[in-house]
Amino acid sequence: MAIDIDGPRLEPTDGTPVRRLVIFLHGFGADGNDLIAIGEQWRALLPDAAFVSPHAPEACAMPGAGAGRQWFELTFRDPHEYWRGVNAAGPTLDAFIDKERDRYGLSDADVALVGFSQGTMMALHVGLRRRERLLAIVGYSGALAGPEHLKGQLTHKPPVLLLHGDRDEVIPIHMLFLALQGLTEAEVGAEFHIAAGLGHGIDPEGLVMGAQFLAGAAHGFQPR
């Protein structure tokens, strides 16, 4: 069942008509405010884009998380919790994409998903199963939930860029390789970048690469 969600947003400041929409999906224990500032940095390469960063639908269940949110609960003990979680939260994200796309009179081909950690899991799960093909998917420090299910459920193959630190202590680097393997088996082309010395986060180089990837997709450039 879909839950109505919302969050902070940015639109072009000079009156430029909105022709693209970038949806940021935050990680476990954060909220929409965690990523929306990236939109300020990306405006130079994406001047006609609106940016929105919804708060995930659930209060974070982890002790000490404060006002943080989660797309789904994590125990880090159950190997199947990623798959159950993305399926449970998927309808909420799908409905949000529809609502925000229609707000600007756009099509799915104008919409990009950018996730971090648990948000990357959501971006890959929903973005590869949309009724229409999205502009692109960028995922930082994340994973592909249920890779064995993707080939049978895949609907479209948007450009995908995955970025990961080789010192990630939360979602280890091997999860990137498992994601790439799952995407390859489903015949989804993906670019990737490994940041040397980076833990569970996004570095300046990764931010630039993400913006350049989306700008390239917006201008019709396909992944190598």
C-alpha positions in Angstrom: 0.0 0.0 0.0 1.3 3.4 -1.0 2.0 6.0 1.8 1.9 9.7 0.9 5.4 11.2 1.4 7.0 14.6 0.7 10.2 16.5 1.4 12.3 19.5 0.6 12.6 20.7 -3.0 14.5 23.1 -5.2 13.5 24.6 -8.5 15.4 26.7 -11.0 15.9 30.2 -9.5 16.0 32.2 -12.7 12.6 31.2 -14.0 13.9 28.5 -16.3 11.1 26.1 -17.2 11.5 22.7 -15.4 12.3 20.0 -18.0 14.0 17.5 -15.8 13.2 16.1 -12.3 15.9 14.6 -10.0 14.6 12.6 -7.0 17.0 12.0 -4.2 16.5 9.0 -2.0 18.2 9.2 1.4 19.7 6.4 3.4 18.7 4.6 6.6 18.4 6.9 9.6 18.5 10.1 7.6 15.8 12.2 6.0 15.1 14.2 2.9 17.2 17.1 4.2 20.3 14.9 4.0 20.7 15.1 0.2 18.7 18.1 -1.1 21.8 20.4 -0.9 23.3 18.3 -3.7 20.8 20.0 -6.0 22.4 23.3 -5.3 25.8 21.9 -6.5 24.2 20.2 -9.6 22.3 23.2 -10.9 25.2 24.4 -13.1 25.1 21.1 -15.1 21.3 20.7 -14.8 19.9 24.2 -15.1 16.5 23.1 -16.1 16.0 20.5 -13.4 13.9 20.5 -10.3 15.2 18.5 -7.3 13.1 16.9 -4.6 14.2 14.7 -1.6 11.3 13.0 0.1 11.4 11.8 3.7 11.1 8.0 3.8 7.7 6.7 5.0 8.8 5.2 8.3 10.4 6.5 11.5 13.7 4.8 11.9 13.4 1.8 14.2 17.1 1.8 15.2 17.7 3.1 18.8 19.4 6.5 18.9 18.2 7.4 15.4 16.2 10.4 16.7 14.0 11.9 14.0 15.6 9.8 11.2 13.5 7.9 8.7 13.8 4.6 6.9 12.4 3.1 3.7 12.2 -0.2 5.6 13.5 -1.7 8.8 17.0 -3.1 8.9 18.4 -5.6 11.4 21.5 -6.5 9.4 20.9 -10.1 10.5 18.3 -11.3 8.0 19.7 -11.9 4.4 16.2 -11.5 3.0 15.3 -8.2 4.6 16.5 -6.1 1.6 14.2 -7.9 -0.7 11.2 -7.8 1.6 11.9 -4.2 2.3 12.1 -2.8 -1.2 8.9 -4.7 -2.2 7.0 -3.2 0.8 8.2 0.3 0.2 8.2 0.2 -3.6 4.5 1.2 -4.1 5.1 4.4 -2.0 8.1 5.4 -4.1 6.3 4.6 -7.3 3.3 6.8 -6.3 5.7 9.6 -5.3 7.4 9.5 -8.7 4.1 9.7 -10.5 2.9 12.6 -8.3 6.1 14.6 -8.8 6.4 13.9 -12.5 2.8 15.0 -13.0 3.3 18.1 -10.9 5.7 19.4 -13.6 4.0 17.9 -16.6 6.9 15.7 -17.4 7.3 12.1 -18.5 9.3 9.2 -16.9 12.0 9.9 -19.5 12.6 13.2 -17.8 12.9 11.7 -14.3 16.2 10.5 -12.6 16.5 8.7 -9.3 19.6 9.3 -7.2 20.0 7.1 -4.1 22.4 6.8 -1.2 22.7 3.5 0.7 19.2 2.2 1.4 18.0 4.8 -1.1 20.1 3.2 -3.8 18.3 -0.1 -3.1 15.0 1.7 -3.6 16.2 3.5 -6.7 17.3 0.3 -8.4 14.3 -1.8 -7.4 11.7 0.7 -8.5 13.5 2.4 -11.3 14.1 -0.8 -13.2 10.5 -1.9 -12.9 8.7 1.3 -13.9 6.0 1.2 -16.6 8.1 3.7 -18.7 11.8 4.1 -18.9 13.4 6.7 -16.6 16.1 9.1 -17.6 18.8 7.5 -15.4 19.6 6.0 -12.0 22.6 7.0 -9.9 23.4 5.0 -6.8 25.9 5.8 -4.1 27.1 3.2 -1.5 24.2 0.9 -2.1 23.1 -2.6 -3.1 20.8 -4.4 -5.5 18.1 -6.2 -3.5 17.1 -9.7 -4.8 19.4 -9.7 -7.9 18.1 -13.2 -8.8 14.6 -11.7 -9.4 15.6 -8.8 -11.6 15.8 -10.5 -15.0 12.2 -11.8 -14.7 10.8 -8.5 -13.5 12.8 -5.9 -15.5 10.7 -3.6 -17.6 13.2 -1.0 -18.9 17.0 -0.4 -19.0 17.8 3.2 -18.1 21.4 4.3 -17.8 22.8 3.3 -14.4 25.8 4.6 -12.6 26.9 3.0 -9.3 29.6 4.6 -7.0 31.1 3.0 -3.9 34.0 3.6 -1.5 36.4 0.7 -1.1 36.5 1.3 2.6 32.7 1.2 3.1 32.1 -0.2 6.6 28.3 -0.3 6.3 27.7 -1.8 2.9 31.0 -3.4 1.9 32.5 -3.0 -1.5 31.6 -6.6 -2.5 28.0 -5.5 -2.6 28.8 -3.3 -5.5 30.2 -6.3 -7.4 27.1 -8.3 -6.6 24.9 -5.5 -7.9 26.9 -5.3 -11.1 26.7 -9.0 -11.5 22.9 -8.9 -11.1 22.6 -6.1 -13.5 24.8 -7.8 -16.1 22.8 -11.0 -15.8 19.6 -9.0 -16.5 21.5 -7.4 -19.5 21.3 -3.9 -17.9 24.4 -1.9 -18.8 25.9 0.0 -15.9 28.9 2.2 -15.3 30.6 2.2 -11.9 33.3 4.0 -10.0 35.2 2.8 -6.9 36.5 5.6 -4.7 39.8 4.7 -3.0 39.9 5.3 0.7 36.2 6.3 0.9 34.0 4.9 3.6 30.2 5.0 3.6 29.6 8.3 2.0 29.8 10.5 -1.1 33.0 12.4 -1.9 33.4 15.5 -4.1 34.6 13.4 -7.1 31.5 11.2 -6.9 29.2 14.2 -6.8 30.8 15.6 -10.0 30.5 12.2 -11.7 26.9 11.9 -10.7 26.0 15.3 -12.1 27.9 14.7 -15.3 26.2 11.3 -15.8 22.8 12.9 -15.5 23.7 15.7 -17.7 24.9 13.2 -20.3 21.7 11.2 -20.1 19.6 14.4 -20.5 21.4 15.1 -23.7 21.0 11.6 -25.0 24.5 10.2 -24.3 24.5 6.5 -23.5 26.8 4.7 -21.1 29.9 3.2 -22.6 
